[in-house]
């Protein structure tokens, strides 16, 4: 078989093609190397910029945390400042109240001194009047209710049991069970019969009986018991006047009060509202109590009442009194009530009444 002849032209063409292809490959490699190196340079710059931005973000977050901490500290300081300001305001209010109380007490003492001077000047005439009343009192037929006392102890100098319409208010709160807080708490848990037999309450009943026995025969009266509410001692007589010369009505009022069981707190505001509701208005008011009120018209929120709060309730109650009615107070003192005597003394001086703290064996 004859072989194909070898063409020099064909070999040269292939060599040229391969050389050209190699040159192209070499050119591509050179260009690609420059591109990769340029890209790596750009990536390195971008990484450096990203790292810098991340560091700035970290510093910004740290600054934000610092600002938040400073804001919290400022809020806490503001809260503390507000609390301190509230405390200062409360202290100022307490000092103002104490100053007001001291001013009132000072005025009451000055008025009482003037009253005592006047009493000294009229002592002779008062003694004569009491002597005449004692002579009339010795006649049992001149009284609707007879109360037997020990000599002159059945009379209270300066107490004005007179007038055409006499309102007698008797405190029937739990504190009327005893003179000390400890014994009040102890007696408060006893039976109703034991509460009625408490010595202090028996003194209160004896005082009420004495007052009823001294009523002028031509007068009208009403006997009202009060604690956190008020009620007429004579059942069914709320809002009306009773006749002092009617033995049945006087006896019914006395018996109704003896049936009362002392309990609960003291609302002097409700008691004085009775004087405003009665028609016609009373022209003499006799108050038998043992201290300042423990509440106003509603119950207090806490279990205890401070002396300043009790004084505030007292002044609120006094504003409910109608004008022109003398208030005569018989105080059976209770321990821990420092303002009571001065407050009722001032009330007597301001209304033209009297203030008495009788001995324990009276009447």
C-alpha positions in Angstrom: 0.0 0.0 0.0 1.4 3.4 -0.9 2.0 5.8 1.9 0.6 9.3 2.1 3.3 11.8 1.3 4.3 14.2 4.1 3.6 17.9 3.4 6.0 20.4 4.8 3.3 23.1 4.5 1.0 21.2 6.9 3.6 20.9 9.6 4.5 24.5 9.5 0.8 25.5 9.7 0.3 23.4 12.8 3.4 24.8 14.5 2.2 28.3 13.8 -1.2 27.5 15.2 0.2 26.0 18.4 2.6 28.9 18.9 -0.2 31.3 18.5 -2.3 29.4 20.9 0.5 29.3 23.4 1.0 33.0 23.0 -2.6 33.6 23.7 -2.5 31.3 26.8 0.5 33.1 28.0 -1.1 36.5 27.5 -4.3 35.4 29.3 -2.2 34.1 32.3 -0.3 37.4 32.5 -3.5 39.5 32.4 -5.3 37.3 34.9 -2.4 37.6 37.3 -2.7 41.4 37.3 -6.4 41.2 37.7 -6.2 38.9 40.8 -3.5 41.1 42.3 -5.6 44.2 41.8 -8.7 42.4 43.2 -6.8 41.3 46.3 -5.6 44.9 46.8 -9.2 46.1 46.7 -10.5 43.4 49.0 -7.7 44.3 51.5 -8.8 47.9 51.4 -12.4 46.9 51.9 -11.6 44.6 54.8 -9.6 47.3 56.5 -12.6 49.7 56.0 -15.0 47.1 57.4 -12.8 46.5 60.4 -12.6 50.3 61.1 -16.4 50.6 60.8 -16.9 47.7 63.2 -14.6 49.4 65.7 -16.6 52.6 65.3 -19.8 50.7 65.9 -18.4 49.1 69.0 -17.3 52.5 70.4 -20.8 53.9 69.5 -22.5 51.0 71.4 -20.2 51.6 74.4 -21.0 55.3 74.3 -24.8 54.4 74.1 -24.5 52.1 77.1 -22.7 54.9 79.0 -25.4 57.4 78.1 -28.1 54.9 79.2 -26.3 54.3 82.5 -26.1 58.1 83.0 -29.8 58.4 82.2 -30.7 55.7 84.7 -28.5 57.4 87.3 -30.2 60.8 86.5 -33.7 59.1 86.9 -32.7 57.6 90.2 -31.4 60.9 91.4 -34.6 62.6 90.3 -36.7 60.0 92.1 -34.6 60.5 95.3 -34.9 64.3 94.9 -38.7 64.0 94.5 -39.0 61.8 97.6 -36.8 64.1 99.6 -38.9 67.1 98.4 -42.1 65.2 99.4 -40.6 64.5 102.8 -39.7 68.2 103.2 -43.2 69.2 102.2 -44.7 66.8 104.7 -42.4 68.1 107.4 -43.4 71.7 106.6 -47.1 70.8 106.7 -46.5 69.1 110.1 -44.7 72.1 111.4 -47.4 74.4 110.1 -50.0 72.2 111.9 -48.0 72.2 115.1 -47.6 76.0 114.9 -51.3 76.4 114.3 -52.1 74.1 117.3 -49.7 76.0 119.5 -51.2 79.3 118.5 -54.7 78.0 119.2 -53.6 76.6 122.6 -52.0 79.9 123.4 -55.2 81.8 122.5 -57.2 79.3 124.5 -55.0 79.8 127.5 -55.2 83.6 127.3 -59.0 83.3 127.0 -59.1 80.9 129.9 -57.0 83.2 132.1 -59.4 86.1 131.3 -62.3 83.8 132.1 -60.7 82.8 135.4 -60.3 86.4 136.3 -64.0 87.0 135.5 -64.9 83.9 137.6 -63.0 85.2 140.5 -64.8 88.5 140.4 -68.2 86.8 140.3 -67.3 84.0 142.9 -69.5 85.5 145.6 -72.6 85.7 143.5 -72.0 82.2 142.1 -71.7 80.8 145.6 -75.0 82.4 146.5 -76.6 81.0 143.4 -75.3 77.5 144.1 -76.5 77.7 147.7 -80.0 78.6 146.5 -79.9 75.7 144.0 -78.8 73.4 146.7 -81.7 74.4 148.8 -84.1 73.7 146.0 -82.4 70.4 145.1 -83.1 69.2 148.7 -86.8 69.0 147.8 -87.3 65.7 145.9 -90.6 66.9 144.5 -88.8 69.6 142.5 -87.0 67.0 140.3 -88.2 64.6 137.6 -85.1 62.4 138.1 -83.6 62.2 141.6 -79.8 61.6 141.8 -78.3 61.2 145.3 -74.7 62.5 145.7 -72.2 62.8 148.4 -72.6 66.3 149.8 -71.5 69.0 147.3 -70.1 66.5 144.9 -73.4 66.3 143.1 -72.9 69.9 141.8 -70.4 71.1 139.2 -69.4 74.7 139.6 -69.6 76.6 136.3 -71.6 74.0 134.3 -74.6 75.7 132.8 -77.4 73.1 132.8 -79.9 75.7 131.6 -81.7 76.9 128.5 -84.9 76.3 126.7 -83.6 73.5 124.5 -80.7 71.4 125.9 -78.8 68.9 123.7 -76.8 66.3 125.7 -74.2 64.4 123.6 -72.7 61.3 125.2 -69.6 59.5 123.7 -70.3 55.8 123.5 -67.2 54.7 121.7 -64.9 51.9 122.8 -62.5 54.2 124.5 -65.3 54.9 127.1 -64.6 51.5 128.6 -61.4 52.5 130.4 -58.8 55.3 130.9 -55.8 53.3 129.4 -55.4 51.9 125.9 -54.3 48.5 127.2 -57.5 48.1 129.3 -59.7 49.4 126.5 -58.4 46.6 124.2 -58.8 44.1 126.9 -62.4 45.2 127.8 -63.3 45.4 124.1 -63.1 41.6 123.9 -65.4 41.0 126.9 -69.1 40.3 126.9 -71.7 43.1 126.5 -72.7 42.8 130.2 -69.0 43.3 131.2 -68.7 46.3 128.9 -71.7 47.9 130.4 -70.3 47.3 133.9 -66.9 49.0 133.1 -66.2 51.6 135.8 -65.5 54.4 133.3 -68.8 53.7 131.5 -70.7 53.6 134.8 -69.2 57.1 135.5 -70.5 58.2 132.2 -74.0 56.9 132.9 -73.9 58.6 136.4 -72.9 61.9 134.7 -75.8 61.6 132.3 -78.2 60.9 135.1 -77.0 63.9 137.0 -77.4 66.1 133.9 -80.9 64.8 133.4 -81.7 65.5 137.1 -80.6 69.1 136.7 -82.7 70.0 133.7 -85.1 73.0 134.2 -88.6 71.7 134.4 -89.8 74.2 131.7 -87.0 73.1 129.3 -87.0 70.6 126.4 -84.1 68.2 125.9 -82.6 65.5 123.8 -80.1 62.8 124.9 -78.0 61.5 122.0 -75.3 58.8 122.1 -72.6 58.7 119.4 -69.6 56.7 118.2 -69.2 56.3 114.5 -72.9 57.1 114.2 -75.5 58.9 116.3 -78.8 57.8 117.8 -81.3 59.1 120.4 -81.2 57.3 123.7 -85.0 57.4 123.9 -86.0 55.0 121.2 -88.1 56.6 118.4 -87.2 60.2 119.4 -84.6 61.0 116.8 -84.9 64.5 115.5 -87.4 65.6 118.1 -87.3 67.4 121.5 -88.5 65.7 124.7 -90.1 67.5 127.7 -87.9 67.8 130.8 -91.0 67.8 133.1 -92.2 64.5 131.7 -90.9 61.8 134.0 -91.6 59.0 131.5 -89.6 60.7 128.7 -86.7 61.5 131.0 -86.7 57.9 132.4 -86.9 56.4 128.9 -83.8 58.4 127.8 -81.9 57.4 130.9 -82.8 53.7 130.4 -82.0 53.8 126.7 -78.5 55.1 127.5 -78.0 52.4 130.1 -78.7 49.7 127.5 -75.9 51.0 125.2 -72.8 48.9 124.8 -69.7 51.1 124.1 -67.9 50.3 120.9 -66.2 51.4 117.7 -64.5 54.8 117.1 -65.5 58.4 117.7 -67.0 60.7 115.0 -67.5 64.1 116.7 -68.4 65.5 113.2 -71.6 63.3 113.1 -72.4 64.3 116.7 -72.3 68.0 116.0 -74.4 67.5 112.9 -77.2 66.5 115.2 -77.2 70.1 116.6 -77.5 71.4 113.1 -80.4 69.1 112.2 -82.6 69.7 115.3 -85.5 72.2 114.8 -85.6 74.5 116.5 -81.9 74.7 117.2 -80.6 73.9 120.7 -79.5 76.9 122.9 -77.3 74.8 125.1 -75.1 71.8 124.3 -73.5 69.5 126.8 -70.8 67.1 125.6 -69.6 64.1 127.6 -66.5 62.6 126.1 -63.0 61.4 126.8 -60.9 62.9 124.1 -60.6 64.0 120.5 -62.3 62.1 117.7 -60.6 59.3 115.9 -62.4 59.8 112.5 -64.5 62.2 110.5 -67.6 61.1 108.7 -65.9 58.0 107.3 -63.5 55.4 108.8 -59.8 56.0 108.7 -57.7 53.9 106.4 -55.1 52.8 109.0 -55.5 50.9 112.2 -54.1 53.8 114.3 -54.8 57.6 114.3 -52.1 60.1 115.1 -52.6 63.0 117.5 -52.4 65.5 114.6 -55.0 63.6 112.6 -57.3 63.6 115.6 -56.9 67.3 116.0 -57.7 67.8 112.3 -60.9 65.7 112.7 -61.8 67.9 115.8 -61.5 71.2 113.8 -63.5 69.7 111.0 -66.3 68.8 113.5 -66.3 72.2 115.2 -67.0 73.8 111.8 -70.2 71.8 111.7 -71.5 73.5 114.8 -74.3 76.1 114.3 -73.3 79.6 115.5 -74.4 80.9 118.9 -74.6 77.6 120.8 -72.5 77.4 124.0 -70.7 74.1 124.3 -70.1 72.7 127.8 -67.7 69.8 127.8 -67.3 67.2 130.6 -64.0 65.5 129.8 -63.2 62.1 131.2 -59.5 62.0 130.2 -58.0 59.2 128.1 -54.3 58.5 128.1 -52.2 59.6 125.2 -54.6 62.3 124.0 -52.4 65.4 124.7 -54.4 68.0 122.7 -57.9 67.1 124.1 -57.9 69.4 127.2 -56.6 72.4 125.3 -58.9 71.9 122.4 -62.1 71.6 124.4 -61.0 74.4 126.7 -60.7 76.6 123.6 -64.1 75.5 122.4 -65.7 76.5 125.7 -64.0 79.9 125.7 -65.0 80.5 122.1 -68.6 79.6 122.5 -69.3 81.0 125.9 -69.6 77.5 127.5 -67.6 75.7 130.2 -65.0 73.0 130.4 -64.8 70.5 133.2 -62.7 67.5 134.1 -64.4 66.0 137.2 -62.8 63.9 139.9 -63.1 60.1 139.5 -65.5 59.8 142.4 -68.0 62.3 140.9 -70.9 62.4 140.8 
